[in-house]
Amino acid sequence: MSWMRPLGRVLIPIVGAMAFAILLLLLAGANPFEALGLLVEGSVGSAANLSDTLTAWVTMVLAAAGLVVTFRAGLWNIGVEGQVIAGSIAAAFAARTIEGPVAVMIILTMLAGLIGGGLWGLLAGTLRVYGKVNEIFGGLGLTFVATSLTTYLIIGPWKKAGVASTGGTDPFPRDSWLPTIGTLRVSIVAVIVAALAVVAVYFMMRGTRFGLRLKAVGQNLRSAVLFGIPNKRYLLLAFIIGGALAGLAGTIRVTGFHHKLVPTPSGAHGYLGILIVLLAGFQAKWIAPIAFFFAAIAVGASQLPLQMEVDSSLGGILRGVLVLFVLLFGGWQARRAGARLVADAAPPVVPATPGGEG
Amino acid sequence: MSLELRDIHKHFGPVRANDGINLTVEAGTMHGLLGENGAGKSTLMKVLSGFHAPDSGEIILDGKHIRASSPQDAIGHGIGMLHQDPLVFLPFSVIDNFLLQSPGGLRLDRRSARREFEEVCERFQFSLDPSASTRSLTVGERQQLEIARLLWLGARVLILDEPTTGISAPQRVKLFATLRALAEEGMSVIFVSHKLEEVEELCQRVTVMRQGKVVGHAEMPTPASQLVEMMFGAPVEVEAAQPIELGDPLLRVKDLSVEERLLSIEALSLDVRGGEVIGLAGLGGSGQNTFMRAVAGLVSPAGGEITLDGKQIAGLPYRDLLDVGIQYLPAGRLEEGLVQGLSITEHFVLSDPDTPFFVDWDAAAEHAARAVTANFIKGRADSNAEELSGGNMQRLLLAMLRPGLRLLMMEHPTRGLDIESANWVWSQLLSRREDGTAIIFASVDLDELLRYSNRILVFFSGRVISEVNASDTDVEELGFLIGGKVREQQ
């Protein structure tokens, strides 16, 4: 089955990482099964918990979907974190300065986030394409700028009425908040936007000339030029699209979760997006389930210290170890590929080709 | 040192690159290994030199079984390989490259190494400056550096994989003299090539491979026709270029100048007519490729005029020139021409200017499958570019050329190709002339230049030092123009 190998590629490292987590918990003197039970309970055990998990899922998915585009274009868009933050700032600006009914505010804040993140991506792209600054360093630098800008806004121009606080700005007007149902924290609008973004990226990369050309640019810039592809334009577009989706994630962080601008509005979801696309092998179709797993760990782990003498950083360790396991497993598979192909060779896998023996 | 390979098997996926190879090389001989592209010659040599581990089989050196699981092991046993592209580190100095694989501890003894390097160079009359940057060396000099290094490391079996690709005629003469001297000292030399003349000139014994198997051995001299028959199964007729009526003036280059870091072209002028074939001769890196890239809009000219059908095109980017009928095929087929990781189908979609925004993959796959058959590409529509052999990459590149081209420019159209593929390439190119397409190509193969060009421009250091009609000259004269002038310059 064609889907089994990629599934194994994801599942085997997850099992490995889980085993490692169990080992850690044993070393810490905690009952691992109780802890894992709490993890599951805390993430999907109730409607409220599931809603919290979905809230985290939305922003991780959006950041990761944008990263598929930049990674496919051969760009290590480490600056995604800054693009999420830039989106948060832009959305906060819209929420603070414009007044309107909920539906209008949803559109305007999201538009602002798309533009803010897209511009931040374009900055990294311009540095890369015209300034010959590697996008990793340019992105890191711009992330620092975005973080500092947030802090400046919070304690400066956008400070809380009365006294400035690093806890964040005043909450936005109610009409700028993403609508929710009942007491659940997740917004159905956010979930739909995230799902649409993944589907759009999937079809763009798979079914369009743009996606194919982007892949060609990512795989081999020099060949792409000889195919007549305007490579600079494509690199910049990849940065803009990736940044815009990250900015959308930033919007939803502030309008759907914090309801104000806080010093780290992204919650590191941009960085988590990088881990997610690495796990997904840069393929859009694997983003949603992997992001869900990540979100569940993040939300579930926050329950651990409340119930047990275990620090919630276990969730972070689990995610980090998971990625390392995936990379390790990928390397091991590549080593093994040679041997397996030989075994496959006994009955001819490739039928006689038109030109004769292959 | 005598060498025996017994029943070597090596698979890559479903491809049996080596399928039970037996080969004996006597001490003090030069042994030729012939075969078309993909016959398994390079794989066999990489197995011998420790780059690939064989799936099964034995390597016996002077009666002893050896196992070489890395190139370091192999050179430890005295087996050294000179690769088609010499494995040198360009940012390093000559002496640092020489020392790279040196055995011993942490300390590098540059002084004594330098002395030994100079001794080796003196022995073979290589004039290499130990402190020069490797980047400044020609391909031929890089080869000399590699040979010196391998000998210093104790190589007693020397493998050369297509060593004459990309080196000049005088360098080739020197290389052959070196190899003869080494064989006289009792070394075994394995010479991998598909150039019959070179094998005839050098080797005492020849082994011919086809499709992963040894199809025969021959003591030299053996008639070339017999060797060709062993390589291909049936004699290949060499097609002579049919003269063709030239069309109207098509391309006019006037006083073109280009400035690059290592080379500048000054005041180059050329007129090309429809259907004309212009060969660019000269040592590698003398400006032939820079000239073509400037015409193709891939490097921007510093001055001068380029017109196509009377329209000014200088300074336009390549993607705009594609639309007016100029296309350029680089020498680095996988590096610059194709995209690793993309299938043949995806390549055809990329190359088609009329691809709609939403790609119809079913139709594209069908179209690609037809093109694969029509162009005798050994591969499938869903094969990735990097899975193809060199000859099949070139077939794919030609199959992707746009119809109705005005001007086609190519670097080394048949470099690394076997005779059959090379003939096919040229039959495709020549048939384009009938639509009035002009062809400019660079090559270091003098026969190719003479056989297919109308006119030949000889480049030296960014200048055209001679322009000759192909019908008025021959290999000797052309060799003199390229080589003789160079000697004068030095």
Boltz contact constraints between the chains, C-beta under 6 A:
constraints:
  - contact:
      token1: [A, 207]
      token2: [B, 358]
      max_distance: 6.0
  - contact:
      token1: [A, 208]
      token2: [B, 357]
      max_distance: 6.0
  - contact:
      token1: [A, 208]
      token2: [B, 358]
      max_distance: 6.0
  - contact:
      token1: [A, 209]
      token2: [B, 355]
      max_distance: 6.0
  - contact:
      token1: [A, 209]
      token2: [B, 357]
      max_distance: 6.0
  - contact:
      token1: [A, 209]
      token2: [B, 359]
      max_distance: 6.0
  - contact:
      token1: [A, 212]
      token2: [B, 346]
      max_distance: 6.0
  - contact:
      token1: [A, 216]
      token2: [B, 339]
      max_distance: 6.0
  - contact:
      token1: [A, 216]
      token2: [B, 350]
      max_distance: 6.0
  - contact:
      token1: [A, 219]
      token2: [B, 339]
      max_distance: 6.0
  - contact:
      token1: [A, 219]
      token2: [B, 340]
      max_distance: 6.0
  - contact:
      token1: [A, 219]
      token2: [B, 341]
      max_distance: 6.0
  - contact:
      token1: [A, 220]
      token2: [B, 339]
      max_distance: 6.0
  - contact:
      token1: [A, 222]
      token2: [B, 336]
      max_distance: 6.0
  - contact:
      token1: [A, 223]
      token2: [B, 336]
      max_distance: 6.0
  - contact:
      token1: [A, 223]
      token2: [B, 337]
      max_distance: 6.0
  - contact:
      token1: [A, 223]
      token2: [B, 338]
      max_distance: 6.0
  - contact:
      token1: [A, 223]
      token2: [B, 339]
      max_distance: 6.0
  - contact:
      token1: [A, 227]
      token2: [B, 350]
      max_distance: 6.0
  - contact:
      token1: [A, 228]
      token2: [B, 319]
      max_distance: 6.0
  - contact:
      token1: [A, 228]
      token2: [B, 322]
      max_distance: 6.0
  - contact:
      token1: [A, 341]
      token2: [B, 13]
      max_distance: 6.0
  - contact:
      token1: [A, 342]
      token2: [B, 11]
      max_distance: 6.0
  - contact:
      token1: [A, 345]
      token2: [B, 11]
      max_distance: 6.0
  - contact:
      token1: [A, 345]
      token2: [B, 14]
      max_distance: 6.0
  - contact:
      token1: [A, 348]
      token2: [B, 14]
      max_distance: 6.0
  - contact:
      token1: [A, 349]
      token2: [B, 14]
      max_distance: 6.0
  - contact:
      token1: [A, 350]
      token2: [B, 14]
      max_distance: 6.0
  - contact:
      token1: [A, 353]
      token2: [B, 378]
      max_distance: 6.0
  - contact:
      token1: [A, 353]
      token2: [B, 380]
      max_distance: 6.0
  - contact:
      token1: [A, 354]
      token2: [B, 372]
      max_distance: 6.0
  - contact:
      token1: [A, 354]
      token2: [B, 373]
      max_distance: 6.0
  - contact:
      token1: [A, 355]
      token2: [B, 376]
      max_distance: 6.0
  - contact:
      token1: [A, 355]
      token2: [B, 377]
      max_distance: 6.0
  - contact:
      token1: [A, 355]
      token2: [B, 378]
      max_distance: 6.0
  - contact:
      token1: [A, 357]
      token2: [B, 211]
      max_distance: 6.0
  - contact:
      token1: [A, 358]
      token2: [B, 378]
      max_distance: 6.0
